[in-house]
Amino acid sequence: MKRLLQILTLGCLAVSIPVWAQDVRIDIKEFMFGPKDLTVALGTKVTWVNDDQIPHTVAETHKVFHSGALDTNDSFSYEFKTAGTYEYFCVLHPQMIGKITVTP
């Protein structure tokens, strides 16, 4: 019986613990996304907030998501429902780039 309990305990430890989705904020400031690179769990909602005094956008390179022009204090949110890597940029300032990695 003791051996069976040990095996069951080890089996429970081997099961992966899920990473729960959360809400994450990315600041747009001084012509940069911060953080620039981010890893999140599946189901996470990411919100970009423009803290600059000029408009910016958020556009995924494969057109998965795209915001309109965000004025100062405007925000755009996207919930990641598929695992993978998402590279994005500002259409108005293409040197502004970022990447989000979504894990299952």
N, C-alpha and C positions, 0 to 999 in steps of 0.2 A: 504494500500500500504506500509506504514511504517513497519507494522508487517511482511509482506512478505519479505521485504528487510532484516529484522533482521534474519528471518529463513534461507534465502539464505546465509547470511554472516556466520551464525553458521554452516551451512552445508559445506561451503567451508573450514572452519577451521577444521572440523572433518576429512577431507580427508587427508590421510597421505602424507607427503612430501617425495619424493624419495631421497635416499642417492645415490649419483652418484659414480660410480666406479672411481678409481684412480690408479696411479702407486705407489707401495710401495717398499721400499728397506729393506732387512734384511742383516746385516753385519755378516760375519763369522770371529770371532776374538778371540784369546786366548781360543780355543776349546769350543766356545759358539756361539749360534745364538742370535743375538740382533736386535730387541726384541725377547725374547723366545716365548711369547704368544702374539697373534695379532688377532684383529677382523677387518674384512674388508667387504665391500659391494660386492654383486654379480657382477661379471664382472671385478673385480680388478685384475691387473697384479702385481704379486709379483716377485721381482728379488732378488736373493741371490748373494752376492758378497764376494768372499774369500779374506779377508784381512790378513790371516795368511801366514806364510812362508812355510807351508806344505799343501799337497792336502787334500781336504774334498769333501764330496758328500752331496746331498740332496735327501732323499728317503722317500716317503710317506709310512706309515705302511701297507696300503692295495694296494700298487703298482699303485696308481692313477698317480703319477709322480715320475720320478727318473732322476737325473742328472748323467752325467759321472763324473769322477774325475775333480775337479776344482783346478787348480794351482793358485798361487798368482795372484790376480787381475782378475781372470776369473769369469764369472757370469752365472747364470742359471735363466730363467724366466718361470713362469707358470701363465696362466690366469684362474681364478676360475669362472667356468660357472654353478656350481651347489652349492646350499647352503648346509652347513653342517660343521662338524668339521674334520679337517685334521691334524693328528699327523705325524710328520716326524722326521728323525734322519740322522746322518752321518754313512754310512755303514762302513767306515774305523775307526770310533771312536763312537761306539754305545751309549756311555754315553752322547753324544751331542744330545739333543732332543729339539723339538719345537712344537708348536700347532698354527694352524690358524683356526679361526671360521669365516665362511662366512655367512653373513646375506642376506636374500632376499631383 
